[in-house]
Amino acid sequence: MFLCNGGRLYLDVGSHPEYATAECDSLRDLVAQDEAGKIIVQELADLAEGRLREEGIEGSIYLFRNNTDSAGNSYGCHENYLVDRIGDFVGLTEQFIPFLISRQLLTGAGKVLPQQGGAVFCLSQRAEHMWEGLASSTTRSRPIINTRDEPHADADRYRRLHVIVGDSNMSQITTRLKVGMGHLMLSALESGVSTAHLALENPIKAIREISRDITGRTAVNLADGRRMTALELQGEYLQIATQWLERSDEADDPQHAWTLELWIRAMSAIETGDLDAISTEIDWVIKYRLLDRYLSTHDLDWDSPRIAQLDLAFHDIRPDRGIFPVLERRGLAARLLSEQEILPAVTIPPQTTRARLRGDFVRAATERGRDFTVDWGQLKLNELPPRTVMCADPFASVDERVESLIAEL
C-alpha cells in the first residue's frame, strides 16, 4: 500500500516487510523519510504484539535494520537514483561499480563474519552476498546494480539506477553520506567525467577483499594491471568529485559541501587510524568500537556467541530496547534530525517532489472512504467513470489535474 507520506509499504520476496521512501530531492528529506520508515514498521510490530496478547500469546516481535541473518540469508537496502535516459547506461553503471565497492570503507554497517580460522569484523554486511556486477534479477544472482528498466517516471527522459549493494545503516549521518557520495559521483559521471581508469579486474573478488580489511589498505587488482587499496580508490573518487563540483553550477550547494567535509574527514581518520574523529558518525566504526570494548572487558574473542548476539542487537530498532537508540541517547551516536523533526515525515510527504501529489491524494481518498488505486506514477479513482491522472514527472509537486481530482472526492 502507498502511504500518506508518499512512501510505500509492502511484503517483499520471503514475506518480509519492505518500506520504500517517497521521492526525495534533498538529503534531509531522504533521511527524514528513511527514519520515518522505522517508526511505521515498529508501530505495526507493537500492534501485532497487542493482538497476540489478546489471543493469550505472550512474546515479543523483533525488527532488525540489517542485511543478514544467522542462517546466511541476505536482504537488501536499495538506493534508487534517477539518471538521464540519454547516454550509455551500461558504461555509466560499469564506472559506478568500483566506486560502490570501495565506498563500503566509509558507509558499511559492519558485521562479525564467521569463517574458518576464526570470525573477523568486516566493513559490509552485503559484500559476501554479491555475485555479479550487473544483472536484471535482485534475488537469484544478487548483482551490485540491478538493470531492470523501471524508471517510475517519463521513460523517454529518465532511467532508474537501482543500487542493491549498500548496507542498511543505523546512523542517520552514514545514510546521508552514502547517498550524498552516490549523488556526487553520478552527477560527475553524467557530465562526462570518466573513471574508466579505476575499473577492477574482478569486482566480486574485490568487494570481499575490501570488506575484510577495516584499515582500507588491502590492495585489489585493477583491469589495467595496477593494484590499489580502498583508501587509494576512494581518494581518487574524492578528488574527481571535488574537481567536478568546483566547475559545476552546484558548487554552492550546502548538501555537497556537507558530503565532501565528512568524506574527507572519514578518509583521514581511517588512514591515520584515529577513529575518534568519526566515532559517532560512521556506522561500522560505532559498532566496531562497541564490540571491541566488550571483547576487552569480558575477555572474549570474535567467535563468542555473546558477540554474535550483540552484533545483531545493534540493529534492533525498538527505541526502548535497541542498542543503537541507547547509544544515541548517550551521545555515542550522533543524529542529524531529532524525533520531533522526523515525526512529520511519518504522515507528510516531501513538499518538493511528486510525492506531495500522491500523499495528498491518498490521504484525501482514504478520509472520504473512496475506492482508489495508486502507483508511483499514477493516481486512479476506481469509480464509474474511472478517473486516472498520470504523474510522469517526479519533480512536479504541483498539478492542477490532481488538485481537481482531490477537490471532487
Wavefront OBJ file of the C-alpha trace (Angstrom):
o trace
v 0.000 0.000 0.000
v 1.026 3.585 -0.599
v 1.070 5.795 2.473
v 0.063 9.362 3.233
v 3.751 10.313 3.390
v 4.153 9.301 -0.269
v 6.107 6.134 0.507
v 5.147 2.500 0.044
v 4.910 -0.402 2.483
v 4.653 -3.951 1.193
v 5.728 -7.568 1.594
v 8.758 -8.445 -0.488
v 10.108 -11.855 -1.521
v 10.092 -14.113 1.528
v 7.234 -12.152 3.126
v 9.437 -9.713 4.958
v 8.285 -6.096 5.301
v 9.852 -3.597 2.943
v 9.455 0.163 3.126
v 10.226 2.422 0.179
v 10.645 6.134 0.847
v 8.871 8.689 -1.271
v 10.805 10.510 -3.994
v 13.241 12.985 -2.415
v 15.289 15.773 -3.967
v 17.154 16.700 -0.792
v 19.297 14.632 1.543
v 17.482 15.997 4.593
v 14.112 14.844 3.281
v 15.607 11.456 2.441
v 16.937 10.926 5.972
v 13.608 12.036 7.455
v 11.658 9.676 5.180
v 14.067 6.824 5.876
v 13.801 7.277 9.643
v 10.012 7.566 9.355
v 10.006 4.057 7.914
v 11.471 2.725 11.160
v 8.675 4.341 13.153
v 5.980 2.990 10.821
v 7.115 -0.642 10.935
v 7.775 -0.519 14.697
v 4.222 0.736 15.232
v 2.996 -2.276 13.239
v 5.061 -4.600 15.417
v 3.604 -3.026 18.561
v 0.077 -3.519 17.203
v 0.858 -7.146 16.382
v 2.192 -7.778 19.888
v -1.020 -6.318 21.306
v -3.159 -8.609 19.167
v -1.086 -11.626 20.210
v -1.639 -10.784 23.877
v -5.384 -10.516 23.256
v -5.225 -14.081 21.968
v -3.320 -15.213 25.034
v 0.041 -15.441 23.268
v 2.925 -13.824 25.115
v 6.019 -12.836 23.191
v 7.990 -10.039 21.592
v 8.469 -9.147 17.946
v 11.947 -8.019 16.981
v 12.658 -5.871 13.940
v 16.277 -5.570 12.843
v 17.517 -2.947 10.446
v 20.266 -5.096 8.986
v 21.079 -7.176 5.906
v 21.894 -10.712 7.080
v 20.603 -13.341 9.480
v 22.347 -16.136 11.366
v 21.331 -18.710 8.738
v 23.221 -16.921 5.974
v 20.282 -15.225 4.238
v 20.637 -11.679 3.000
v 18.160 -8.928 2.180
v 18.999 -5.604 0.636
v 18.922 -1.896 1.223
v 18.191 -0.392 -2.173
v 19.197 3.039 -3.413
v 17.384 4.448 -6.422
v 18.894 7.302 -8.410
v 17.166 8.954 -11.352
v 19.503 9.397 -14.324
v 19.062 10.715 -17.858
v 17.812 8.251 -20.439
v 20.204 9.726 -22.994
v 23.683 8.275 -22.724
v 25.459 4.982 -22.277
v 23.677 3.399 -19.297
v 25.893 0.297 -19.207
v 29.013 2.437 -19.399
v 27.717 4.645 -16.592
v 26.992 1.687 -14.328
v 30.298 -0.043 -15.069
v 32.174 3.083 -13.999
v 29.970 3.446 -10.920
v 30.567 -0.114 -9.648
v 34.200 0.318 -8.448
v 33.083 3.413 -6.546
v 30.323 1.437 -4.825
v 32.734 -1.385 -3.983
v 35.262 0.925 -2.334
v 32.561 3.131 -0.743
v 31.938 0.463 1.911
v 35.101 1.693 3.619
v 33.068 4.734 4.691
v 29.454 3.583 4.642
v 29.445 -0.104 5.626
v 27.248 -1.174 8.540
v 29.860 -3.559 9.966
v 29.489 -7.290 10.596
v 31.130 -10.086 12.524
v 31.810 -12.688 9.828
v 32.274 -16.329 10.925
v 34.912 -18.137 8.861
v 37.452 -20.899 9.080
v 40.265 -19.836 11.340
v 38.054 -17.563 13.403
v 35.492 -14.809 12.989
v 36.576 -11.389 11.788
v 34.990 -7.955 11.797
v 34.110 -6.766 8.277
v 33.056 -3.427 6.860
v 29.950 -4.558 4.991
v 27.037 -6.927 5.536
v 26.215 -7.181 1.823
v 29.696 -7.754 0.424
v 29.688 -11.522 0.973
v 26.359 -11.904 -0.860
v 27.139 -10.164 -4.159
v 27.746 -12.382 -7.182
v 27.567 -10.131 -10.254
v 28.240 -6.566 -11.229
v 25.146 -6.059 -13.391
v 22.022 -8.212 -13.754
v 18.279 -7.835 -14.108
v 17.498 -10.035 -11.098
v 17.759 -8.967 -7.460
v 17.327 -12.283 -5.641
v 18.994 -15.091 -7.610
v 22.208 -13.584 -8.960
v 22.496 -10.692 -6.451
v 24.109 -8.029 -8.639
v 25.672 -4.823 -7.361
v 23.362 -2.889 -9.711
v 20.017 -4.150 -10.981
v 19.486 -3.294 -14.654
v 15.722 -3.892 -14.821
v 14.336 -0.881 -16.682
v 11.613 0.526 -14.439
v 12.064 4.295 -14.243
v 8.738 5.009 -12.479
v 8.860 8.243 -14.442
v 8.794 9.521 -18.018
v 10.530 6.611 -19.771
v 11.621 8.823 -22.664
v 13.559 11.139 -20.347
v 14.673 9.090 -17.364
v 16.068 5.780 -16.261
v 16.294 4.473 -12.696
v 19.708 3.361 -11.478
v 18.893 0.677 -8.932
v 21.745 0.002 -6.478
v 21.331 -3.030 -4.218
v 24.822 -3.444 -2.781
v 24.574 -0.893 0.027
v 24.110 -1.730 3.698
v 21.159 -0.671 5.844
v 22.652 1.989 8.064
v 21.586 2.701 11.623
v 23.300 6.088 11.654
v 21.390 8.947 10.072
v 24.722 10.551 9.250
v 26.073 7.478 7.445
v 22.820 7.194 5.481
v 23.167 10.786 4.330
v 26.836 10.304 3.463
v 26.107 7.110 1.497
v 23.538 8.750 -0.751
v 25.351 12.086 -0.904
v 28.510 10.407 -2.202
v 26.482 8.455 -4.751
v 24.740 11.617 -5.927
v 28.039 13.446 -6.399
v 29.689 10.636 -8.335
v 26.702 10.071 -10.621
v 26.486 13.786 -11.331
v 30.148 13.804 -12.315
v 29.782 10.701 -14.496
v 26.681 12.047 -16.235
v 28.524 15.260 -17.026
v 31.122 13.274 -18.996
v 33.828 12.698 -16.380
v 35.490 9.321 -16.928
v 36.607 6.937 -14.190
v 37.376 4.078 -16.579
v 40.989 4.025 -15.360
v 39.687 2.718 -11.997
v 37.949 -0.369 -13.410
v 38.510 -3.516 -11.348
v 39.776 -6.809 -12.726
v 37.321 -8.842 -10.636
v 34.681 -6.708 -8.853
v 33.191 -9.586 -6.856
v 36.580 -10.694 -5.548
v 37.471 -7.088 -4.771
v 34.307 -6.342 -2.803
v 35.054 -9.201 -0.413
v 38.736 -8.359 -0.066
v 37.965 -4.728 0.744
v 35.206 -5.623 3.205
v 37.546 -7.836 5.242
v 40.085 -5.094 5.909
v 38.838 -2.228 8.093
v 42.130 -0.370 7.608
v 41.437 0.105 3.898
v 44.970 -0.988 2.977
v 44.342 -4.283 1.178
v 45.267 -3.822 -2.474
v 42.932 -5.149 -5.193
v 43.672 -5.758 -8.867
v 42.616 -3.198 -11.441
v 41.724 -4.117 -15.002
v 44.861 -2.426 -16.343
v 47.186 -4.469 -14.125
v 47.742 -1.919 -11.374
v 46.858 -2.540 -7.734
v 45.140 -0.018 -5.482
v 43.778 -0.035 -1.947
v 40.288 1.044 -0.913
v 41.830 4.170 0.586
v 43.552 4.981 -2.699
v 40.427 4.293 -4.758
v 38.258 6.461 -2.551
v 40.940 9.147 -2.629
v 40.708 9.165 -6.422
v 36.918 9.380 -6.339
v 37.030 12.146 -3.761
v 39.363 14.170 -5.979
v 37.161 13.567 -9.035
v 34.014 14.639 -7.158
v 35.726 17.730 -5.744
v 37.066 18.857 -9.111
v 33.706 18.289 -10.807
v 31.885 20.271 -8.136
v 34.279 23.215 -8.391
v 33.376 23.785 -12.033
v 29.691 22.881 -11.842
v 26.682 25.099 -11.235
v 26.084 23.168 -7.989
v 29.310 24.406 -6.393
v 27.468 26.388 -3.717
v 25.041 23.599 -2.781
v 25.400 23.089 1.005
v 24.396 19.429 0.612
v 27.550 18.770 -1.419
v 29.711 20.774 0.977
v 28.470 18.633 3.886
v 29.167 15.415 1.969
v 32.693 16.423 0.993
v 33.575 17.562 4.515
v 32.640 14.225 6.078
v 34.106 12.262 3.162
v 37.465 13.991 3.676
v 37.370 13.680 7.445
v 36.425 9.992 7.374
v 39.188 9.205 4.890
v 41.736 10.963 7.088
v 40.517 9.174 10.226
v 40.786 5.730 8.643
v 44.145 6.457 7.038
v 45.691 7.698 10.294
v 43.903 5.152 12.469
v 42.413 7.978 14.558
v 38.838 6.692 14.548
v 37.884 9.081 17.360
v 37.280 11.707 14.660
v 34.353 9.690 13.264
v 33.438 7.531 16.258
v 29.861 8.841 16.485
v 29.112 9.258 12.764
v 30.226 6.228 10.726
v 28.182 3.065 11.249
v 30.876 0.411 11.161
v 33.144 2.460 13.425
v 30.386 2.894 16.019
v 29.707 -0.837 16.028
v 33.368 -1.889 15.937
v 34.319 0.258 18.933
v 31.324 -1.027 20.910
v 32.154 -4.685 20.202
v 35.877 -4.180 20.730
v 35.292 -2.645 24.154
v 33.002 -5.538 25.062
v 35.629 -8.048 23.932
v 38.293 -6.454 26.085
v 36.061 -6.018 29.129
v 34.827 -9.619 29.150
v 37.947 -11.315 27.776
v 36.165 -12.749 24.729
v 37.101 -13.345 21.104
v 35.193 -12.583 17.900
v 33.778 -16.141 17.795
v 31.900 -15.695 21.073
v 28.107 -16.190 20.865
v 27.765 -13.123 23.065
v 29.480 -11.067 20.376
v 27.171 -12.532 17.723
v 24.173 -11.574 19.851
v 25.490 -8.057 20.385
v 26.210 -7.737 16.651
v 22.529 -8.485 15.957
v 21.081 -6.455 18.829
v 22.898 -3.402 17.490
v 20.268 -3.326 14.710
v 17.148 -3.669 16.877
v 15.084 -0.579 16.024
v 12.854 -0.546 19.098
v 13.633 2.703 20.979
v 13.398 1.224 24.483
v 15.352 -1.951 23.694
v 17.725 -1.469 20.751
v 21.394 -0.797 21.396
v 21.717 1.945 18.791
v 18.942 4.119 20.258
v 20.714 3.828 23.622
v 23.972 4.972 22.015
v 22.148 7.962 20.501
v 20.666 8.956 23.858
v 24.115 8.748 25.468
v 25.751 10.852 22.769
v 27.800 7.923 21.458
v 25.989 8.027 18.093
v 25.282 11.400 16.528
v 21.986 12.394 14.936
v 21.090 14.745 12.109
v 17.399 15.002 12.934
v 15.571 14.835 16.246
v 12.462 12.738 16.785
v 10.408 15.926 16.563
v 11.892 16.629 13.127
v 11.290 13.061 11.905
v 7.721 12.527 13.119
v 6.084 14.785 10.465
v 7.610 12.552 7.745
v 5.506 9.635 9.012
v 2.392 11.270 7.570
v 3.577 14.209 5.443
v 5.337 13.677 2.084
v 8.263 15.741 0.796
v 6.768 19.000 -0.489
v 9.090 19.481 -3.465
v 8.526 16.248 -5.426
v 5.706 14.228 -6.983
v 5.290 12.531 -3.598
v 3.299 15.550 -2.417
v 0.620 14.877 -5.026
v 0.459 11.167 -4.212
v 0.423 11.630 -0.448
v -2.296 14.306 -0.567
v -4.442 12.114 -2.837
v -4.040 9.022 -0.659
v -4.924 10.983 2.477
v -7.969 12.656 0.955
v -9.315 9.493 -0.696
v -8.815 7.459 2.481
v -10.540 10.035 4.678
v -13.523 10.100 2.319
v -13.709 6.312 2.027
v -13.258 6.297 -1.738
v -12.016 3.322 -3.775
v -8.686 4.217 -5.370
v -5.516 2.761 -6.861
v -2.099 4.384 -6.636
v 1.253 3.655 -8.229
v 4.455 5.674 -8.368
v 3.303 7.493 -11.490
v -0.466 7.041 -11.438
v -3.422 8.163 -9.340
v -6.724 6.453 -10.122
v -10.231 6.834 -8.714
v -11.950 3.459 -9.182
v -15.465 4.686 -9.835
v -17.745 4.958 -12.847
v -16.487 6.508 -14.884
v -12.938 5.877 -13.526
v -10.593 8.844 -13.463
v -6.844 8.495 -13.867
v -4.097 11.092 -13.631
v -0.613 10.165 -14.833
v 2.202 11.923 -12.980
v 5.281 11.194 -15.078
v 7.479 13.999 -13.729
v 8.984 13.096 -10.322
v 9.924 16.747 -9.773
v 6.408 18.156 -10.284
v 4.955 18.875 -6.846
v 2.024 20.912 -8.193
v -0.505 19.614 -10.719
v -3.902 21.194 -11.385
v -5.273 17.837 -12.555
v -4.513 16.241 -9.193
v -5.880 19.206 -7.275
v -9.102 18.954 -9.303
v -9.302 15.197 -8.634
v -8.895 15.732 -4.891
v -11.472 18.543 -4.890
v -14.059 16.245 -6.432
v -13.618 13.430 -3.901
l 1 2 3 4 5 6 7 8 9 10 11 12 13 14 15 16 17 18 19 20 21 22 23 24 25 26 27 28 29 30 31 32 33 34 35 36 37 38 39 40 41 42 43 44 45 46 47 48 49 50 51 52 53 54 55 56 57 58 59 60 61 62 63 64 65 66 67 68 69 70 71 72 73 74 75 76 77 78 79 80 81 82 83 84 85 86 87 88 89 90 91 92 93 94 95 96 97 98 99 100 101 102 103 104 105 106 107 108 109 110 111 112 113 114 115 116 117 118 119 120 121 122 123 124 125 126 127 128 129 130 131 132 133 134 135 136 137 138 139 140 141 142 143 144 145 146 147 148 149 150 151 152 153 154 155 156 157 158 159 160 161 162 163 164 165 166 167 168 169 170 171 172 173 174 175 176 177 178 179 180 181 182 183 184 185 186 187 188 189 190 191 192 193 194 195 196 197 198 199 200 201 202 203 204 205 206 207 208 209 210 211 212 213 214 215 216 217 218 219 220 221 222 223 224 225 226 227 228 229 230 231 232 233 234 235 236 237 238 239 240 241 242 243 244 245 246 247 248 249 250 251 252 253 254 255 256 257 258 259 260 261 262 263 264 265 266 267 268 269 270 271 272 273 274 275 276 277 278 279 280 281 282 283 284 285 286 287 288 289 290 291 292 293 294 295 296 297 298 299 300 301 302 303 304 305 306 307 308 309 310 311 312 313 314 315 316 317 318 319 320 321 322 323 324 325 326 327 328 329 330 331 332 333 334 335 336 337 338 339 340 341 342 343 344 345 346 347 348 349 350 351 352 353 354 355 356 357 358 359 360 361 362 363 364 365 366 367 368 369 370 371 372 373 374 375 376 377 378 379 380 381 382 383 384 385 386 387 388 389 390 391 392 393 394 395 396 397 398 399 400 401 402 403 404 405 406 407 408 409
